Amino acid sequence: MPASVEAIPLTSAEIRLAVQRQIDAVPFIDLHTHLFSPALGKLGLWGIDELVTYHYLEAELFRSCDVPPDQYWRMDKRQRADLIWKTLFVENTPVSEATRGVVAVLSAFGLSSNAPDLREARQFFEAQTLNEHITRILKMSGVSEFVMTNDPLDPEEGPLWEAGIAQDPRFHAVLRLDRILNRWSEHWQAIAAKGYAVEDNAGGGTPGEIRRFLHDWAKRMSPVYMAVSLPDTFQYPDASVRGRLLAEAVIPACQDLNVPLSLMIGVRYQVNPALRLAGDGVGKADLRALERICVQFPSNRFLVSVLSRENQHELCVYARKFRNMLPFGCWWFLNNPSIVEEMTRERIEMLGASFVPQHSDARVLEQVIYKWKNTRRTLAPVLAATYQALVEDGREVTETCIRNDVTRLFRTNFEKWVGLR
């Protein structure tokens, strides 16, 4: 569209189409996923059996069939996928957000979601070449690049990084800290075995050694940020191992490296262990911990997402007070269109365009197709209503304004925060 046309003020009736054009045209950055570059091999999940056995669908399965979890876990991956398909897609209508996502992926590839079994879908995905498949999915989802989640203490992943992997410009690394901060007693010996003088109670020179560990891994990974998921009971300051390592090792290392720290707060771990990955829950957190961190470390930058719906307004208020905090995404149990719409409206009303509306949190490659389709479909009316109200209040809105805002929300806010460009 010529620049002169983009500068023409839009009527209220024209705004909806202009927003849709720009939200479809701007390539988004998916700032938090659990996807992996091809160099990390089998860690990357893709294909129909992974899609159908995604833990959201596993949790739903047990509400709709009589197979107990222990029997389910004794099945192999294909048997599990067949059971979920039969239960949720053949015997029941796939109306939940998670099951509709599988329908959307199959439709995007011209595959039927009315099939009685997974034979056709398996044949299709088995015929794909991963590298080309990734490129195609990036285009289909309207995403320019993925941000991974990379754990140096994962026994499968860590050795791959230590051996050296080729960087892929489609994938950015993130240094994940959960094993260090949340499960120290289980993993400190693995760090010690790598030549770092750490102690079981994180005493002595442990914080300095963890700081050195993070420097070494940052050099190896070139992460765009560090990240940790935290429970709803998270407090700061805190005399626990997690509190001391956060204050004395992690946040100082982020400052040394000029790397933001992502705090994802509100998980209640394994409320039903029988469900494994699907067994985590949600709890309302005390965000005064976040307040104290932002006050104590004003020169650090924090990406923040909270899991409880009840914490969202409070997070917006804190973001208005602390310029070193960037709220992002509608995470996990919040990634439902009705809640995404509510949260995004609230954030725009309180923060303007100074946040990142969404990330996919995808664990299976093809999920980004439906997750970003949902985001665009949900947020286009929200943005359009915002601009229509602005016009009614007396301010001209042009297509250029809309493009700049969409680009800021889904690209440049994150790029500037992590120094990506």
Steps between C-alpha positions, in 0.01 A plus 500: 500500500651843403620712789264783402202265532624368835506858631131565424287510817275196528131505576373285784360256244837468322703431811403133540632407155816707550574328830445158343735586212779607733460222754519253210797674335738561793724198569482427872783388728395203711685600815439188712470145368618151586606435142853405397719563198579197282854493643349389833367186337226296661433764766288676239146360491292500184243292313151370565577264789669780694214738421233261619685393818568861605442519875201733465323222311620237745335688786181524296513131411466385861178700534344319203608135528533230763865413432697578820827696475722208601362290214538792259868548586572133429397555137749607234467842334293377204261311722448809715438713192250248367312499830485880517390525136226241550379661823521873427461517122287199400278431798478867603492835321836684527368829638770580759776744411761222501304259280395776261870575465564155360207545261649832382842342438354211302290741296803719427669199339187386316444202729162387634415529868199275438718197427427189709871453572841666458633302203473780243650761735788271593582437134505874433729594788734205448557627146621843615862612516549683829701800380258578218206428730623762749535762228150425374350520848667834570334636187162341577499636856621849407801473731853606410687319778457285807649548846584164660528381861844344559604328821875445547430238769269291285691173456399477133538864402807614696750268327382617157587861586830395653591318179414813302194548282447707188301817563174524305377858442140378526556399863629705795626341822377567853693383806249324724566500875230279653731216600736747668246716681214258569670161528844575639520196724452270200746671265783671690718193466468511120632858511781396734592218261558761229773664709308762699564516876137497618364363827185308585360790707615760243734641765857626478599607153201337330336824377824610336543160338143504366568845363804356324293206377245738347774707335647186346165379371405842370820497296406158366131570427480875434158511671267792436386472863511269803177354636341321791149382588411566861228367733206698628674498840805690369627767737779755481718568689532146622772319699444176309749364245283637220480846654875521564601371157254732331632806685871412512556307177225513238400865499863620529596271210218646291629846582857402409385360166237768432241222461140525628353248743158350431292428811196279436311487829203303628549127441381246755716204415353150472165549667417165336824307444316218321458734201875570474559811284126570502492486880604858584247755623474873559502725805477871573844642578612780730636750247663708771795269437517639148476855635798443729710351221433795269585746778820322600627451147394809301767453232389143420223427250225249579256326270200402711202271448268387778281192479202596714224706345459670839855642480463671162373842609763520772770419243381789282515735796856393577599543135381862522734550796811318381646570159737203542205256472347383170178296534457235234259237382194316622664193640380137518153491662447861391553422131129481427343755263253636756774567755752624241245758388432617855869521595603682183226761535609562858866530404432743215283714725771515768827470307433620147719296266783445751462122545511180293151355456578134441741214446410149391661290778493228232654162582421346164612676183167501316317652798623845401264489201187493712634696795588800287180464296310523828702803608437691180131409497457603863708817503392660173159599642662621822737731314228613261271596789786695658558704183128550438462646849800725433338632181174561684696696761647728234837357395578406139626144442687394186617167369855609578406549865351153513800337332740673738302388805466138384872490423579642841275256684616185321859584401683810612402501868669162533789580265591810699455329837742220419726693259420264217574746219 
